[in-house]
């Protein structure tokens, strides 16, 4: 999909069963920094106007949300 600079392309959500704060991080697959992640709200934005394909997967490990 064509996305302009700073276009929101996805939002990830997580809840901690204890009510603790959740933070997000891109841990791989963003070597060219094509995507910018809001580590508190989970919004993922495209940083430029190039076409990008991405597969978003997530894992919950030890109560933490890992996004790549």
PDB file with SEQRES, HELIX, SHEET and CRYST1 records, atoms N, CA, C and O in Angstrom:
SEQRES   1 A   68  UNK UNK UNK UNK UNK UNK UNK UNK UNK UNK UNK UNK UNK          
SEQRES   2 A   68  UNK UNK UNK UNK UNK UNK UNK UNK UNK UNK UNK UNK UNK          
SEQRES   3 A   68  UNK UNK UNK UNK UNK UNK UNK UNK UNK UNK UNK UNK UNK          
SEQRES   4 A   68  UNK UNK UNK UNK UNK UNK UNK UNK UNK UNK UNK UNK UNK          
SEQRES   5 A   68  UNK UNK UNK UNK UNK UNK UNK UNK UNK UNK UNK UNK UNK          
SEQRES   6 A   68  UNK UNK UNK                                                  
SHEET    1 AA1 3 UNK A   7  UNK A  11  0                                        
SHEET    2 AA1 3 UNK A  43  UNK A  46 -1                                        
SHEET    3 AA1 3 UNK A  35  UNK A  37 -1                                        
SHEET    1 AA2 2 UNK A  58  UNK A  61  0                                        
SHEET    2 AA2 2 UNK A  64  UNK A  67 -1                                        
CRYST1    1.000    1.000    1.000  90.00  90.00  90.00 P 1           1          
ATOM      1  N   UNK A   1       0.849  -1.171   0.000  1.00  0.00           N  
ATOM      2  CA  UNK A   1       0.000   0.000   0.000  1.00  0.00           C  
ATOM      3  C   UNK A   1       0.893   1.232   0.000  1.00  0.00           C  
ATOM      4  O   UNK A   1       1.938   1.247   0.651  1.00  0.00           O  
ATOM      5  N   UNK A   2       0.478   2.277  -0.738  1.00  0.00           N  
ATOM      6  CA  UNK A   2       1.207   3.536  -0.722  1.00  0.00           C  
ATOM      7  C   UNK A   2       0.867   4.284   0.561  1.00  0.00           C  
ATOM      8  O   UNK A   2      -0.301   4.458   0.908  1.00  0.00           O  
ATOM      9  N   UNK A   3       1.897   4.715   1.245  1.00  0.00           N  
ATOM     10  CA  UNK A   3       1.688   5.479   2.480  1.00  0.00           C  
ATOM     11  C   UNK A   3       2.630   6.671   2.465  1.00  0.00           C  
ATOM     12  O   UNK A   3       3.822   6.527   2.193  1.00  0.00           O  
ATOM     13  N   UNK A   4       2.096   7.839   2.755  1.00  0.00           N  
ATOM     14  CA  UNK A   4       2.917   9.037   2.830  1.00  0.00           C  
ATOM     15  C   UNK A   4       3.727   9.050   4.112  1.00  0.00           C  
ATOM     16  O   UNK A   4       3.528   8.212   4.991  1.00  0.00           O  
ATOM     17  N   UNK A   5       4.645  10.010   4.214  1.00  0.00           N  
ATOM     18  CA  UNK A   5       5.446  10.117   5.434  1.00  0.00           C  
ATOM     19  C   UNK A   5       4.560  10.276   6.666  1.00  0.00           C  
ATOM     20  O   UNK A   5       3.562  10.997   6.636  1.00  0.00           O  
ATOM     21  N   UNK A   6       4.927   9.608   7.729  1.00  0.00           N  
ATOM     22  CA  UNK A   6       4.210   9.681   9.009  1.00  0.00           C  
ATOM     23  C   UNK A   6       2.775   9.169   8.933  1.00  0.00           C  
ATOM     24  O   UNK A   6       1.931   9.584   9.727  1.00  0.00           O  
ATOM     25  N   UNK A   7       2.489   8.273   7.990  1.00  0.00           N  
ATOM     26  CA  UNK A   7       1.165   7.676   7.885  1.00  0.00           C  
ATOM     27  C   UNK A   7       1.056   6.506   8.856  1.00  0.00           C  
ATOM     28  O   UNK A   7       1.914   5.624   8.866  1.00  0.00           O  
ATOM     29  N   UNK A   8       0.016   6.496   9.661  1.00  0.00           N  
ATOM     30  CA  UNK A   8      -0.232   5.390  10.570  1.00  0.00           C  
ATOM     31  C   UNK A   8      -0.610   4.166   9.751  1.00  0.00           C  
ATOM     32  O   UNK A   8      -1.581   4.203   8.995  1.00  0.00           O  
ATOM     33  N   UNK A   9       0.152   3.073   9.894  1.00  0.00           N  
ATOM     34  CA  UNK A   9      -0.106   1.866   9.112  1.00  0.00           C  
ATOM     35  C   UNK A   9      -0.591   0.704   9.963  1.00  0.00           C  
ATOM     36  O   UNK A   9      -1.147  -0.253   9.423  1.00  0.00           O  
ATOM     37  N   UNK A  10      -0.399   0.757  11.278  1.00  0.00           N  
ATOM     38  CA  UNK A  10      -0.873  -0.314  12.163  1.00  0.00           C  
ATOM     39  C   UNK A  10      -0.850   0.169  13.605  1.00  0.00           C  
ATOM     40  O   UNK A  10      -0.136   1.109  13.954  1.00  0.00           O  
ATOM     41  N   UNK A  11      -1.645  -0.494  14.429  1.00  0.00           N  
ATOM     42  CA  UNK A  11      -1.628  -0.254  15.872  1.00  0.00           C  
ATOM     43  C   UNK A  11      -1.592  -1.617  16.556  1.00  0.00           C  
ATOM     44  O   UNK A  11      -2.375  -2.504  16.216  1.00  0.00           O  
ATOM     45  N   UNK A  12      -0.697  -1.785  17.506  1.00  0.00           N  
ATOM     46  CA  UNK A  12      -0.640  -3.021  18.291  1.00  0.00           C  
ATOM     47  C   UNK A  12      -1.145  -2.725  19.694  1.00  0.00           C  
ATOM     48  O   UNK A  12      -0.978  -1.620  20.210  1.00  0.00           O  
ATOM     49  N   UNK A  13      -1.761  -3.722  20.299  1.00  0.00           N  
ATOM     50  CA  UNK A  13      -2.330  -3.565  21.639  1.00  0.00           C  
ATOM     51  C   UNK A  13      -1.861  -4.705  22.532  1.00  0.00           C  
ATOM     52  O   UNK A  13      -1.675  -5.831  22.073  1.00  0.00           O  
ATOM     53  N   UNK A  14      -1.675  -4.407  23.787  1.00  0.00           N  
ATOM     54  CA  UNK A  14      -1.383  -5.438  24.789  1.00  0.00           C  
ATOM     55  C   UNK A  14      -1.925  -4.981  26.125  1.00  0.00           C  
ATOM     56  O   UNK A  14      -2.016  -3.783  26.394  1.00  0.00           O  
ATOM     57  N   UNK A  15      -2.280  -5.930  26.951  1.00  0.00           N  
ATOM     58  CA  UNK A  15      -2.747  -5.638  28.306  1.00  0.00           C  
ATOM     59  C   UNK A  15      -1.956  -6.481  29.285  1.00  0.00           C  
ATOM     60  O   UNK A  15      -1.718  -7.663  29.038  1.00  0.00           O  
ATOM     61  N   UNK A  16      -1.551  -5.893  30.375  1.00  0.00           N  
ATOM     62  CA  UNK A  16      -0.886  -6.626  31.436  1.00  0.00           C  
ATOM     63  C   UNK A  16      -1.944  -7.021  32.463  1.00  0.00           C  
ATOM     64  O   UNK A  16      -2.656  -6.160  32.980  1.00  0.00           O  
ATOM     65  N   UNK A  17      -2.052  -8.319  32.765  1.00  0.00           N  
ATOM     66  CA  UNK A  17      -3.102  -8.742  33.696  1.00  0.00           C  
ATOM     67  C   UNK A  17      -2.969  -8.136  35.091  1.00  0.00           C  
ATOM     68  O   UNK A  17      -3.954  -8.059  35.825  1.00  0.00           O  
ATOM     69  N   UNK A  18      -1.757  -7.704  35.467  1.00  0.00           N  
ATOM     70  CA  UNK A  18      -1.557  -7.072  36.768  1.00  0.00           C  
ATOM     71  C   UNK A  18      -1.804  -5.573  36.735  1.00  0.00           C  
ATOM     72  O   UNK A  18      -1.751  -4.908  37.770  1.00  0.00           O  
ATOM     73  N   UNK A  19      -2.079  -5.031  35.533  1.00  0.00           N  
ATOM     74  CA  UNK A  19      -2.327  -3.607  35.403  1.00  0.00           C  
ATOM     75  C   UNK A  19      -1.075  -2.763  35.268  1.00  0.00           C  
ATOM     76  O   UNK A  19      -1.152  -1.534  35.288  1.00  0.00           O  
ATOM     77  N   UNK A  20       0.093  -3.412  35.129  1.00  0.00           N  
ATOM     78  CA  UNK A  20       1.335  -2.665  34.939  1.00  0.00           C  
ATOM     79  C   UNK A  20       1.370  -2.029  33.551  1.00  0.00           C  
ATOM     80  O   UNK A  20       0.673  -2.472  32.638  1.00  0.00           O  
ATOM     81  N   UNK A  21       2.176  -1.004  33.406  1.00  0.00           N  
ATOM     82  CA  UNK A  21       2.324  -0.318  32.126  1.00  0.00           C  
ATOM     83  C   UNK A  21       2.905  -1.266  31.082  1.00  0.00           C  
ATOM     84  O   UNK A  21       3.712  -2.138  31.403  1.00  0.00           O  
ATOM     85  N   UNK A  22       2.490  -1.089  29.837  1.00  0.00           N  
ATOM     86  CA  UNK A  22       2.966  -1.885  28.713  1.00  0.00           C  
ATOM     87  C   UNK A  22       3.750  -0.960  27.797  1.00  0.00           C  
ATOM     88  O   UNK A  22       3.337   0.175  27.557  1.00  0.00           O  
ATOM     89  N   UNK A  23       4.883  -1.438  27.281  1.00  0.00           N  
ATOM     90  CA  UNK A  23       5.618  -0.674  26.275  1.00  0.00           C  
ATOM     91  C   UNK A  23       5.909  -1.588  25.097  1.00  0.00           C  
ATOM     92  O   UNK A  23       5.895  -2.812  25.226  1.00  0.00           O  
ATOM     93  N   UNK A  24       6.172  -0.983  23.950  1.00  0.00           N  
ATOM     94  CA  UNK A  24       6.339  -1.712  22.699  1.00  0.00           C  
ATOM     95  C   UNK A  24       7.708  -1.389  22.106  1.00  0.00           C  
ATOM     96  O   UNK A  24       8.264  -0.317  22.346  1.00  0.00           O  
ATOM     97  N   UNK A  25       8.248  -2.344  21.318  1.00  0.00           N  
ATOM     98  CA  UNK A  25       9.526  -2.125  20.635  1.00  0.00           C  
ATOM     99  C   UNK A  25       9.549  -2.954  19.359  1.00  0.00           C  
ATOM    100  O   UNK A  25       9.002  -4.056  19.319  1.00  0.00           O  
ATOM    101  N   UNK A  26      10.177  -2.426  18.324  1.00  0.00           N  
ATOM    102  CA  UNK A  26      10.459  -3.197  17.115  1.00  0.00           C  
ATOM    103  C   UNK A  26      11.820  -3.832  17.356  1.00  0.00           C  
ATOM    104  O   UNK A  26      12.813  -3.127  17.530  1.00  0.00           O  
ATOM    105  N   UNK A  27      11.870  -5.160  17.367  1.00  0.00           N  
ATOM    106  CA  UNK A  27      13.114  -5.841  17.726  1.00  0.00           C  
ATOM    107  C   UNK A  27      13.841  -6.444  16.536  1.00  0.00           C  
ATOM    108  O   UNK A  27      14.934  -6.986  16.702  1.00  0.00           O  
ATOM    109  N   UNK A  28      13.272  -6.366  15.346  1.00  0.00           N  
ATOM    110  CA  UNK A  28      13.940  -6.888  14.168  1.00  0.00           C  
ATOM    111  C   UNK A  28      13.142  -6.571  12.923  1.00  0.00           C  
ATOM    112  O   UNK A  28      11.951  -6.267  12.994  1.00  0.00           O  
ATOM    113  N   UNK A  29      13.809  -6.643  11.777  1.00  0.00           N  
ATOM    114  CA  UNK A  29      13.138  -6.438  10.503  1.00  0.00           C  
ATOM    115  C   UNK A  29      12.938  -4.991  10.101  1.00  0.00           C  
ATOM    116  O   UNK A  29      12.247  -4.715   9.120  1.00  0.00           O  
ATOM    117  N   UNK A  30      13.521  -4.069  10.830  1.00  0.00           N  
ATOM    118  CA  UNK A  30      13.374  -2.642  10.525  1.00  0.00           C  
ATOM    119  C   UNK A  30      14.755  -2.004  10.360  1.00  0.00           C  
ATOM    120  O   UNK A  30      14.992  -0.869  10.773  1.00  0.00           O  
ATOM    121  N   UNK A  31      15.657  -2.772   9.742  1.00  0.00           N  
ATOM    122  CA  UNK A  31      17.039  -2.314   9.618  1.00  0.00           C  
ATOM    123  C   UNK A  31      17.182  -0.994   8.874  1.00  0.00           C  
ATOM    124  O   UNK A  31      18.096  -0.218   9.152  1.00  0.00           O  
ATOM    125  N   UNK A  32      16.285  -0.738   7.932  1.00  0.00           N  
ATOM    126  CA  UNK A  32      16.333   0.521   7.173  1.00  0.00           C  
ATOM    127  C   UNK A  32      15.536   1.631   7.846  1.00  0.00           C  
ATOM    128  O   UNK A  32      15.399   2.724   7.294  1.00  0.00           O  
ATOM    129  N   UNK A  33      15.008   1.353   9.040  1.00  0.00           N  
ATOM    130  CA  UNK A  33      14.214   2.325   9.805  1.00  0.00           C  
ATOM    131  C   UNK A  33      13.047   2.878   8.997  1.00  0.00           C  
ATOM    132  O   UNK A  33      12.755   4.072   9.049  1.00  0.00           O  
ATOM    133  N   UNK A  34      12.383   1.995   8.249  1.00  0.00           N  
ATOM    134  CA  UNK A  34      11.231   2.413   7.455  1.00  0.00           C  
ATOM    135  C   UNK A  34       9.995   2.675   8.313  1.00  0.00           C  
ATOM    136  O   UNK A  34       9.065   3.361   7.888  1.00  0.00           O  
ATOM    137  N   UNK A  35       9.996   2.125   9.511  1.00  0.00           N  
ATOM    138  CA  UNK A  35       8.845   2.264  10.388  1.00  0.00           C  
ATOM    139  C   UNK A  35       9.244   2.869  11.716  1.00  0.00           C  
ATOM    140  O   UNK A  35      10.339   2.624  12.222  1.00  0.00           O  
ATOM    141  N   UNK A  36       8.354   3.654  12.269  1.00  0.00           N  
ATOM    142  CA  UNK A  36       8.553   4.316  13.557  1.00  0.00           C  
ATOM    143  C   UNK A  36       7.443   3.838  14.482  1.00  0.00           C  
ATOM    144  O   UNK A  36       6.270   3.858  14.106  1.00  0.00           O  
ATOM    145  N   UNK A  37       7.804   3.406  15.692  1.00  0.00           N  
ATOM    146  CA  UNK A  37       6.838   2.865  16.636  1.00  0.00           C  
ATOM    147  C   UNK A  37       6.717   3.766  17.847  1.00  0.00           C  
ATOM    148  O   UNK A  37       7.723   4.145  18.447  1.00  0.00           O  
ATOM    149  N   UNK A  38       5.490   4.111  18.211  1.00  0.00           N  
ATOM    150  CA  UNK A  38       5.230   4.819  19.464  1.00  0.00           C  
ATOM    151  C   UNK A  38       5.289   3.774  20.565  1.00  0.00           C  
ATOM    152  O   UNK A  38       4.388   2.942  20.672  1.00  0.00           O  
ATOM    153  N   UNK A  39       6.337   3.802  21.389  1.00  0.00           N  
ATOM    154  CA  UNK A  39       6.563   2.729  22.355  1.00  0.00           C  
ATOM    155  C   UNK A  39       5.558   2.725  23.506  1.00  0.00           C  
ATOM    156  O   UNK A  39       5.525   1.765  24.275  1.00  0.00           O  
ATOM    157  N   UNK A  40       4.749   3.752  23.645  1.00  0.00           N  
ATOM    158  CA  UNK A  40       3.728   3.791  24.694  1.00  0.00           C  
ATOM    159  C   UNK A  40       2.328   3.476  24.170  1.00  0.00           C  
ATOM    160  O   UNK A  40       1.537   2.838  24.864  1.00  0.00           O  
ATOM    161  N   UNK A  41       2.015   3.918  22.951  1.00  0.00           N  
ATOM    162  CA  UNK A  41       0.661   3.760  22.407  1.00  0.00           C  
ATOM    163  C   UNK A  41       0.540   2.640  21.381  1.00  0.00           C  
ATOM    164  O   UNK A  41      -0.573   2.213  21.074  1.00  0.00           O  
ATOM    165  N   UNK A  42       1.667   2.150  20.840  1.00  0.00           N  
ATOM    166  CA  UNK A  42       1.642   1.031  19.903  1.00  0.00           C  
ATOM    167  C   UNK A  42       1.372   1.396  18.459  1.00  0.00           C  
ATOM    168  O   UNK A  42       1.181   0.502  17.634  1.00  0.00           O  
ATOM    169  N   UNK A  43       1.349   2.673  18.121  1.00  0.00           N  
ATOM    170  CA  UNK A  43       1.129   3.088  16.737  1.00  0.00           C  
ATOM    171  C   UNK A  43       2.384   2.905  15.908  1.00  0.00           C  
ATOM    172  O   UNK A  43       3.478   3.271  16.337  1.00  0.00           O  
ATOM    173  N   UNK A  44       2.225   2.335  14.710  1.00  0.00           N  
ATOM    174  CA  UNK A  44       3.349   2.156  13.786  1.00  0.00           C  
ATOM    175  C   UNK A  44       3.107   3.052  12.584  1.00  0.00           C  
ATOM    176  O   UNK A  44       2.060   2.973  11.941  1.00  0.00           O  
ATOM    177  N   UNK A  45       4.086   3.908  12.282  1.00  0.00           N  
ATOM    178  CA  UNK A  45       3.986   4.833  11.154  1.00  0.00           C  
ATOM    179  C   UNK A  45       5.062   4.536  10.128  1.00  0.00           C  
ATOM    180  O   UNK A  45       6.174   4.136  10.475  1.00  0.00           O  
ATOM    181  N   UNK A  46       4.719   4.738   8.835  1.00  0.00           N  
ATOM    182  CA  UNK A  46       5.703   4.679   7.757  1.00  0.00           C  
ATOM    183  C   UNK A  46       6.479   5.989   7.784  1.00  0.00           C  
ATOM    184  O   UNK A  46       5.889   7.061   7.920  1.00  0.00           O  
ATOM    185  N   UNK A  47       7.806   5.906   7.654  1.00  0.00           N  
ATOM    186  CA  UNK A  47       8.617   7.117   7.742  1.00  0.00           C  
ATOM    187  C   UNK A  47       8.840   7.800   6.403  1.00  0.00           C  
ATOM    188  O   UNK A  47       9.298   8.942   6.370  1.00  0.00           O  
ATOM    189  N   UNK A  48       8.526   7.126   5.291  1.00  0.00           N  
ATOM    190  CA  UNK A  48       8.721   7.757   3.987  1.00  0.00           C  
ATOM    191  C   UNK A  48       7.609   7.315   3.045  1.00  0.00           C  
ATOM    192  O   UNK A  48       6.653   6.665   3.468  1.00  0.00           O  
ATOM    193  N   UNK A  49       7.733   7.671   1.754  1.00  0.00           N  
ATOM    194  CA  UNK A  49       6.658   7.392   0.801  1.00  0.00           C  
ATOM    195  C   UNK A  49       6.912   6.139  -0.025  1.00  0.00           C  
ATOM    196  O   UNK A  49       6.136   5.860  -0.939  1.00  0.00           O  
ATOM    197  N   UNK A  50       7.950   5.380   0.252  1.00  0.00           N  
ATOM    198  CA  UNK A  50       8.225   4.145  -0.486  1.00  0.00           C  
ATOM    199  C   UNK A  50       7.196   3.083  -0.132  1.00  0.00           C  
ATOM    200  O   UNK A  50       6.583   3.124   0.934  1.00  0.00           O  
ATOM    201  N   UNK A  51       7.015   2.135  -1.040  1.00  0.00           N  
ATOM    202  CA  UNK A  51       6.146   1.004  -0.747  1.00  0.00           C  
ATOM    203  C   UNK A  51       6.910   0.028   0.129  1.00  0.00           C  
ATOM    204  O   UNK A  51       8.071  -0.281  -0.137  1.00  0.00           O  
ATOM    205  N   UNK A  52       6.262  -0.450   1.164  1.00  0.00           N  
ATOM    206  CA  UNK A  52       6.882  -1.399   2.073  1.00  0.00           C  
ATOM    207  C   UNK A  52       5.926  -2.549   2.327  1.00  0.00           C  
ATOM    208  O   UNK A  52       4.721  -2.355   2.492  1.00  0.00           O  
ATOM    209  N   UNK A  53       6.471  -3.718   2.353  1.00  0.00           N  
ATOM    210  CA  UNK A  53       5.685  -4.881   2.766  1.00  0.00           C  
ATOM    211  C   UNK A  53       6.164  -5.253   4.156  1.00  0.00           C  
ATOM    212  O   UNK A  53       7.365  -5.253   4.425  1.00  0.00           O  
ATOM    213  N   UNK A  54       5.244  -5.566   5.024  1.00  0.00           N  
ATOM    214  CA  UNK A  54       5.663  -5.970   6.357  1.00  0.00           C  
ATOM    215  C   UNK A  54       4.719  -7.025   6.904  1.00  0.00           C  
ATOM    216  O   UNK A  54       3.524  -7.041   6.609  1.00  0.00           O  
ATOM    217  N   UNK A  55       5.283  -7.886   7.692  1.00  0.00           N  
ATOM    218  CA  UNK A  55       4.532  -8.891   8.418  1.00  0.00           C  
ATOM    219  C   UNK A  55       4.710  -8.571   9.885  1.00  0.00           C  
ATOM    220  O   UNK A  55       5.833  -8.541  10.388  1.00  0.00           O  
ATOM    221  N   UNK A  56       3.621  -8.333  10.565  1.00  0.00           N  
ATOM    222  CA  UNK A  56       3.690  -8.008  11.981  1.00  0.00           C  
ATOM    223  C   UNK A  56       3.312  -9.244  12.772  1.00  0.00           C  
ATOM    224  O   UNK A  56       2.219  -9.792  12.629  1.00  0.00           O  
ATOM    225  N   UNK A  57       4.234  -9.662  13.601  1.00  0.00           N  
ATOM    226  CA  UNK A  57       3.941 -10.770  14.506  1.00  0.00           C  
ATOM    227  C   UNK A  57       4.299 -10.311  15.912  1.00  0.00           C  
ATOM    228  O   UNK A  57       5.059  -9.358  16.089  1.00  0.00           O  
ATOM    229  N   UNK A  58       3.760 -10.979  16.888  1.00  0.00           N  
ATOM    230  CA  UNK A  58       4.040 -10.562  18.251  1.00  0.00           C  
ATOM    231  C   UNK A  58       4.143 -11.776  19.160  1.00  0.00           C  
ATOM    232  O   UNK A  58       3.598 -12.842  18.877  1.00  0.00           O  
ATOM    233  N   UNK A  59       4.838 -11.586  20.228  1.00  0.00           N  
ATOM    234  CA  UNK A  59       5.036 -12.633  21.210  1.00  0.00           C  
ATOM    235  C   UNK A  59       4.866 -12.040  22.601  1.00  0.00           C  
ATOM    236  O   UNK A  59       5.251 -10.897  22.845  1.00  0.00           O  
ATOM    237  N   UNK A  60       4.306 -12.797  23.485  1.00  0.00           N  
ATOM    238  CA  UNK A  60       4.218 -12.395  24.885  1.00  0.00           C  
ATOM    239  C   UNK A  60       5.155 -13.315  25.653  1.00  0.00           C  
ATOM    240  O   UNK A  60       4.925 -14.521  25.745  1.00  0.00           O  
ATOM    241  N   UNK A  61       6.213 -12.729  26.203  1.00  0.00           N  
ATOM    242  CA  UNK A  61       7.223 -13.496  26.922  1.00  0.00           C  
ATOM    243  C   UNK A  61       7.437 -12.839  28.281  1.00  0.00           C  
ATOM    244  O   UNK A  61       7.729 -11.646  28.355  1.00  0.00           O  
ATOM    245  N   UNK A  62       7.296 -13.598  29.336  1.00  0.00           N  
ATOM    246  CA  UNK A  62       7.500 -13.080  30.685  1.00  0.00           C  
ATOM    247  C   UNK A  62       6.717 -11.797  30.945  1.00  0.00           C  
ATOM    248  O   UNK A  62       7.203 -10.893  31.625  1.00  0.00           O  
ATOM    249  N   UNK A  63       5.512 -11.723  30.406  1.00  0.00           N  
ATOM    250  CA  UNK A  63       4.668 -10.561  30.637  1.00  0.00           C  
ATOM    251  C   UNK A  63       5.026  -9.359  29.805  1.00  0.00           C  
ATOM    252  O   UNK A  63       4.473  -8.281  30.027  1.00  0.00           O  
ATOM    253  N   UNK A  64       5.941  -9.499  28.844  1.00  0.00           N  
ATOM    254  CA  UNK A  64       6.298  -8.351  28.006  1.00  0.00           C  
ATOM    255  C   UNK A  64       5.846  -8.606  26.578  1.00  0.00           C  
ATOM    256  O   UNK A  64       5.840  -9.748  26.118  1.00  0.00           O  
ATOM    257  N   UNK A  65       5.475  -7.560  25.888  1.00  0.00           N  
ATOM    258  CA  UNK A  65       5.041  -7.638  24.500  1.00  0.00           C  
ATOM    259  C   UNK A  65       6.230  -7.319  23.626  1.00  0.00           C  
ATOM    260  O   UNK A  65       6.834  -6.256  23.769  1.00  0.00           O  
ATOM    261  N   UNK A  66       6.580  -8.220  22.721  1.00  0.00           N  
ATOM    262  CA  UNK A  66       7.686  -7.997  21.801  1.00  0.00           C  
ATOM    263  C   UNK A  66       7.115  -7.936  20.397  1.00  0.00           C  
ATOM    264  O   UNK A  66       6.391  -8.844  19.988  1.00  0.00           O  
ATOM    265  N   UNK A  67       7.424  -6.887  19.651  1.00  0.00           N  
ATOM    266  CA  UNK A  67       6.889  -6.676  18.313  1.00  0.00           C  
ATOM    267  C   UNK A  67       8.025  -6.663  17.307  1.00  0.00           C  
ATOM    268  O   UNK A  67       9.030  -5.980  17.505  1.00  0.00           O  
ATOM    269  N   UNK A  68       7.866  -7.425  16.222  1.00  0.00           N  
ATOM    270  CA  UNK A  68       8.843  -7.357  15.117  1.00  0.00           C  
ATOM    271  C   UNK A  68       8.183  -7.641  13.807  1.00  0.00           C  
ATOM    272  O   UNK A  68       8.843  -7.629  12.768  1.00  0.00           O  
TER     273      UNK A  68                                                      
END                                                                             
